Amino acid sequence: MIVLTRLDGKELVVNADHILTAEATPDTVLQLTNGLRLMVREPVEDVVEKVAAWRRRILAGPEAVHASEPLRPVVPFPRSVPAPAPEE
């Protein structure tokens, strides 16, 4: 999800996966997968950078809490270990 600004100054949160195109007319026009068109204040380059940053954050996984922090090792989720078979 990325935060953009409508032309009237109100913030809008958009699911970046739903953006099909970003067009630079006098204003930036986003076409979404459901056919909706949104006009935002941010230039196309900023929208592209926000989408790219969001994707990097998602692809980094849960171990990357903040982009400026180095990646930490992933701790495996504890799983139950089967009980040893009884001796005969």
Secondary structure by P-SEA (a helix, b strand, c coil): cbbbbccccbbbbbccccccccccccbbbbbccccbbbbbcccaaaaaaaaaaaaaaaaacccccccccccccccccbbbbccccccc
